[in-house]
Amino acid sequence: MTIQFQRAVPIFRIFSLEKAREFYLDFLGFTVDWEGSFGPDAPIYMQISRDGLIFHLSEHFGDATPGSTAYVYMTGVAELHRELNAKNYRHMRPGLQRQDWGMTEVWVTDPFGNHIRFGEQTEAAAA
């Protein structure tokens, strides 16, 4: 049998379900695919997605390190930038950055210190 990787799903540590929903669902536009818990007072673990991009969010101690970064290659980064800023989210107004290596990027940071960099190849890399 041949080794074949399917996909990678970043796990981000969260500390407030309310703040996570505000940021990931309301601001970034993700939807909840599923969520689970071992009981009514137990931590939540959930999967969110948007247009094929999947993240796992976990309240479980030890599942992930706060302050992690995920880089998301995409198309339409300028449209994403406009969409996010049109929401007037009071905690963030991300910029649109053109990098020397040919990527145009939008960087966001969630309320728990995790970073997501959305990047689109928009020109050839500088020599």
PAMIVEX-846812 format. One line per field, with one value per residue (C-alpha): residue in one letter; x, y, z. Coordinates in nm, 3 decimals, always signed. Layout:
N
rest <- [a;...]
x <- [X;...]
y <- [Y;...]
z <- [Z;...]
This chain:
127
rest <- [m;t;i;q;f;q;r;a;v;p;i;f;r;i;f;s;l;e;k;a;r;e;f;y;l;d;f;l;g;f;t;v;d;w;e;g;s;f;g;p;d;a;p;i;y;m;q;i;s;r;d;g;l;i;f;h;l;s;e;h;f;g;d;a;t;p;g;s;t;a;y;v;y;m;t;g;v;a;e;l;h;r;e;l;n;a;k;n;y;r;h;m;r;p;g;l;q;r;q;d;w;g;m;t;e;v;w;v;t;d;p;f;g;n;h;i;r;f;g;e;q;t;e;a;a;a;a]
x <- [+0.000;+0.119;+0.136;-0.111;-0.182;-0.541;-0.535;-0.411;-0.658;-0.513;-0.635;-0.663;-0.693;-0.982;-1.078;-1.427;-1.688;-1.872;-1.561;-1.468;-1.815;-1.802;-1.463;-1.478;-1.849;-1.962;-1.640;-1.464;-1.782;-1.721;-2.003;-2.007;-1.993;-2.014;-1.925;-1.889;-1.834;-1.808;-2.074;-2.258;-1.964;-1.687;-1.479;-1.608;-1.430;-1.571;-1.510;-1.576;-1.545;-1.575;-1.546;-1.340;-1.114;-1.147;-1.030;-1.080;-1.136;-1.074;-1.130;-0.938;-0.617;-0.322;-0.492;-0.303;-0.070;-0.219;-0.043;-0.019;-0.022;-0.188;-0.107;-0.397;-0.325;-0.627;-0.764;-0.972;-0.771;-0.861;-1.229;-1.181;-1.011;-1.307;-1.558;-1.389;-1.347;-1.707;-1.821;-1.673;-1.562;-1.465;-1.157;-0.987;-0.952;-0.701;-0.479;-0.395;-0.020;+0.175;+0.489;+0.820;+0.786;+0.476;+0.202;-0.080;-0.188;-0.450;-0.348;-0.594;-0.547;-0.821;-0.908;-0.679;-0.360;-0.383;-0.290;-0.426;-0.248;-0.453;-0.229;-0.272;+0.006;-0.048;+0.281;+0.608;+0.850;+1.113;+1.459]
y <- [+0.000;+0.352;+0.624;+0.901;+1.198;+1.326;+1.667;+1.852;+2.006;+2.266;+2.249;+2.579;+2.602;+2.822;+2.943;+3.083;+2.923;+3.256;+3.445;+3.162;+3.172;+3.552;+3.539;+3.224;+3.217;+3.580;+3.749;+3.489;+3.330;+2.967;+2.730;+2.458;+2.109;+1.930;+1.973;+1.733;+1.711;+1.435;+1.600;+1.924;+2.077;+1.926;+2.113;+2.145;+2.015;+2.128;+2.130;+2.445;+2.496;+2.744;+2.656;+2.341;+2.496;+2.303;+2.394;+2.214;+2.428;+2.277;+2.381;+2.070;+2.134;+1.997;+1.966;+2.257;+2.540;+2.889;+3.125;+2.878;+2.989;+2.836;+2.951;+2.917;+2.930;+3.066;+3.272;+3.584;+3.726;+4.087;+3.993;+3.830;+4.149;+4.360;+4.115;+4.113;+4.488;+4.549;+4.364;+4.636;+4.377;+4.590;+4.383;+4.369;+4.550;+4.335;+4.486;+4.362;+4.310;+4.251;+4.055;+4.062;+3.691;+3.745;+3.672;+3.904;+3.829;+3.903;+3.821;+3.772;+3.682;+3.513;+3.614;+3.337;+3.446;+3.202;+3.344;+3.270;+3.403;+3.391;+3.416;+3.429;+3.411;+3.738;+3.790;+3.620;+3.616;+3.890;+3.780]
z <- [+0.000;-0.084;+0.178;+0.098;+0.321;+0.314;+0.486;+0.792;+1.038;+1.277;+1.636;+1.820;+2.199;+2.312;+2.661;+2.601;+2.380;+2.355;+2.235;+1.997;+1.837;+1.807;+1.632;+1.420;+1.330;+1.334;+1.219;+1.000;+0.868;+0.965;+1.054;+1.319;+1.164;+1.498;+1.863;+2.149;+2.521;+2.779;+2.995;+3.073;+3.262;+3.046;+2.788;+2.431;+2.121;+1.786;+1.415;+1.214;+0.841;+0.560;+0.191;+0.256;+0.523;+0.850;+1.200;+1.530;+1.839;+2.180;+2.539;+2.653;+2.843;+2.647;+2.308;+2.156;+2.247;+2.270;+2.030;+1.741;+1.376;+1.070;+0.717;+0.473;+0.100;-0.083;-0.370;-0.320;-0.032;-0.127;-0.118;+0.224;+0.344;+0.228;+0.381;+0.722;+0.745;+0.635;+0.949;+1.173;+1.429;+1.725;+1.814;+1.474;+1.143;+0.951;+0.686;+0.338;+0.303;-0.016;+0.065;-0.126;-0.199;-0.413;-0.159;-0.059;+0.297;+0.560;+0.918;+1.202;+1.567;+1.768;+2.126;+2.258;+2.079;+1.785;+1.445;+1.100;+0.795;+0.476;+0.169;-0.206;-0.465;-0.650;-0.831;-0.898;-0.605;-0.602;-0.709]
